[in-house]
Amino acid sequence: MDIQSLKTLLLVRDIGSIAGAARALDVDASSVSRIVANAEKDLGVRIFQRSTRKLALTEEGGRYLQRIAPLLEELETAAEEAASQGALPKGTLKMTASVAFAQEGIMPVLPLFQERYPDLSVELYPSDYNMDLLAEGLDLAVRLAAAPKGDLISTRLFSSHYRVVASPAYLEKHGPVGTPRDLADHNCLCFALPGFRNSWKFRSEDSGPFEVDVAGKTVIASALSLREAARLGMGVALLANWLIRDDLKDGRLVDLFPAHDCAATDFDTAAWILYPSKAFLPRKVRVMIDFLKAELR
């Protein structure tokens, strides 16, 4: 059984379906079915129990794939190291990030990355939905959240936090906002995500955590558009620090509560790099991780 067939079996296991593995590999499902059938014939055991609704590992199949996974990763690591001696990484790196972070975080440094690694192509998929790395054939993702859960490997890129801001024009027209509880009298620009649109959290050295109900005439499903609405004086917004750093510096937006920590769902949030491999990490992924850490921290 060749290495590619073994990798396909592991992909079917990780995604949980033959059709999903075929989509990730960009091949016909019949090709993946043939690989599974040939592997079961060679081994003399059934690896997957298949029905019209689902696919599940057999006990024998689970043991087999568990044993071969680290061996396959070692083979690929050895091949990667041999091929990379004295050479820059080659191939295509596929990654995803939120639309806002792709625009504000990745795009400004992407020219430098491609200058540094001219033989490495980058496919960037901005999306505000959490794309399935295995099913979509992606190498890594950058996500903004509290500590991520699940089977993906994660490394912290940088810590993030949120600020409540408004434009000078809005404050001149509607008056100052003295305390977080004064937000009840102001038009709040709400982000159309669960936990972001109904209440915001606050804490300070003088008070424990508390929540303030917020409401407004505008709900927006894009962080970039939410920032623009705040710039235009449409209301008060809760935005990530990395998204408004230049606005605060240049005076386009004003931090309303500098003495408070602000949050929507969790005070401890960060930008995380996520990738699927537990052991084998292709060199193209490693150089991108190291690059983002160096440039964005």
N, C-alpha and C positions, 0 to 999 in steps of 0.2 A: 504494500500500500504506500503510495507516494505521499510526500509531505503536504501537498496541496489538498489531497483528499482528507488527511487527518485534520487539517485546519478547517475544512468545511464541516466535518463532524462536530468539532468544537463550537463552531459558529451556530450550527443548528441547535446544539445544546444551550448555548447562551441566549439566543433569541427566542427559542421555544417553538419554532415552526420552520418547516422546509420552505414555505413561500417567503417568509421574512428573510431567511438566509439567502435565498435566490435574489431578492431585491437588493440586499446589501452587496452581493457579489456581481450584480447586474448580469445575471444569466437566467436561463429558463428554469422553472421549478423542476421540470423533468430531469434536468442535468443533476441537480442536487439529489433528487430521489434516486437516481441511478447510482450516485456515489454512496449513498446510505445503503442501498440494497447490495451493492458489490462488497462493501465493507462487512455487512452482516453475513454474506455468503462466505467470505474469506475466513471470518472468525468462527463461523458456525454457531453464532448466538444472535439473538435479536437485541439491537442496541436501543431502539425506540419502539414504544407502543404507539401505534398510529390509529386514529379514528377520523371521522369526518369533521369532528369539532376540535380536537386537541392532539398534541403530541407530548409524550412523557418518556423519560428515561426508564429503561428496565434496571433492575438491580445489577445485572451483569454489565449492562452498558454504562451505568454510572461508575462502576469500579474501573472499567477499562479506560474511559475518558479521563477519569481522575488521575490514573497512572501515567497516561501518555502526555497530558498537558504540560507538566514541567519539563519532560524530555524534549518535546517539540520546541518549547521556549528556549531551552538551552541550545538546540541546533540552530535556531534562528538568530540567537544572540551571537553565537560563534561566527555564523555567516556574515552578520552585520558588522562585527568587529573586523573580520578579515577584509571585507570590501571597503571599509571606511579608513583603513590605515593610510594616512597622508592625503586623504581626499575629502573634499567637502560633500555633505549629504546631498543626495539626488532624489528625484521622485516628486510626488505630489502630497502635500499636507492638507488635509481637510479639517476645518475647524468651524465652530459656531460660537456665537456670543449674542447677548441681547442687542437689539437694534441700537440703543443708545451707547452701549459700551463699545460695540464695533465701530461706531462713528467717532466717539470721543477718546477711546482708549487705544484701540488697535490701529485704526487708519493712520493716525499721525506718526506711528513708529514703523508701519509696514514697509515704506520705501527703504528705510535703513536695513531692515531684515533682508529684503530681497537684494539689496546691494551687497550685503555680507554673504549671502548664500545664493549666488546667481543660478545654480543648477537645481534649486528647489522651488517648485511652483506651489502657490498657496491658493486654496479654494476656501473662501470665507462665506459663511451662511448666516447673516444676521437674522435673528428670530427671537421674538418675545415668548415663544413657546419652548419648553424644554425638549429639544429634539433627542430622540433615542440614538445614542452614539453607535451602538451595535447595528441596529436595524438600518440606519442611514449610512453606515460605512464611514463614520467620522473618527478622526484620530484624537481630537480633544475638544473640550468646551470650556468657556469661561462663564461662570455664573455668579451672580451677586445674591447672597443669602446668608442665613445663619449656617452653622456647620452642616454640610450636606449629608444626606442619608442615602443608603442603597449600596449596591455592589461596586460602583465606580471608585477608582482610586482618586483621592483629592489631595491637593497641596495648596496652602494659602498663598495667594499672590500679594494681597495687601489688605489691611483692615479698612473698613469703611464706616461712615456714620452719616446721619441725616441732619439737615438743618431746615428750619422753617423760615421762609424768606418771602419778601415782597419787593416790588419796585419802589423807588422814591416817588414816582408819580402816583402810585396807588396810596401810599402813606400820606402824601400831601392832600389828596382828595378825601380820604376816609378817616384820617386821623391816626395817631400812633397806636400800637398794640403793646400795652404795658406788661401783661402777664399771659401765659398760655390760656388761662380761662377766659380772657377777653376775646378769644377766637370765636366764641359763640355769637359775637356781634359783627363778624366779618364774613365776607364771601371767600370760602376756601375752595381752592382748585384741587379736585380729588382725582387720584389715580385709580383707574378701573381695574384694580386687582383685589382679591379677597384680603381683608385686613387693612387696606390702605384708604378706603373711601368713607368710613363712618366714624373713626376715632383715631387720634394720634396719642402717643405715649410721651411722657416727660419725666425727668428726674433732675435733681440738682443737689449741691452739697447741703442745702437747707431743707430739702424735702425728699421723701421716698418716692418711688414711682407712682404716677397717677395718670389717668387717661382723661382726655378732653374730647367730647363729641364734636365733630365738625360736619359742616354741610355747606353746599354752595350751588350755584346755577350751572357749573361746568364740571363734567366728568370726562376725563381724557384717558385713552388706553395707550398713550405713547409718552415716555419720559421726556423725549426731545420736544414734543408739542406742549407738554406741561410746563417745561422750562420757558418756552416761547410765550405761553400765555402769561406766566409770571412777569416776564420782561415787558410785556405789553400793558401791564398794569391791570390785568383782569381779576386779580385776587391774590390770596396768600397760598403758598405751595410748600409741600414737604418734599425736598429733593436731596439726592445723595451728594456728598461733599465733592466727589470727583467730577460731578456733572456741572457744578456751579462755582468751582474754584476761581475761574477767571472773572465770572460775573461779580463775585464778592470783591475781588481785588480791584476791579475797574469801577465799582459803584453802580453797576446796572441793577444789582439786587442787594438787599440789606438783610443781614442776619438778625431776626427779631428777638431771639432769646439766646444770646451767646453764653449765658451762665447755665443753660440747661442742656442736658443730653436729650435728643429727640429721636423718635423712632415710630415706625408704623406697627411692626410686629415684634421686633427683637432689638435690644440695644447693641448686642454683640453680632455684627454682621461683617462680611468680608467678601472680597473677590476671590473665587476659588478656581483653580485649574483642575479639570476632571478628565480622566482618560480611562479606558477600559482594561488595559493589560495589568495583571497583578505582578508579573515578573519581567517578561520581555517588553522593553520600551524601545521602539525604533529610534535610531539616531536623529531622524528628522523631527520626531516629537520632542526628544530631549533638548535639541538646540532651540526649539521654539519656547519651551518652558523656561530654559535658562535666560533666553533673550527677554521674554516678558518680565521675568523677575528683576532683571538688571535695569530695564528701561522704565518700568511702571512703579516699582516700589518707591 
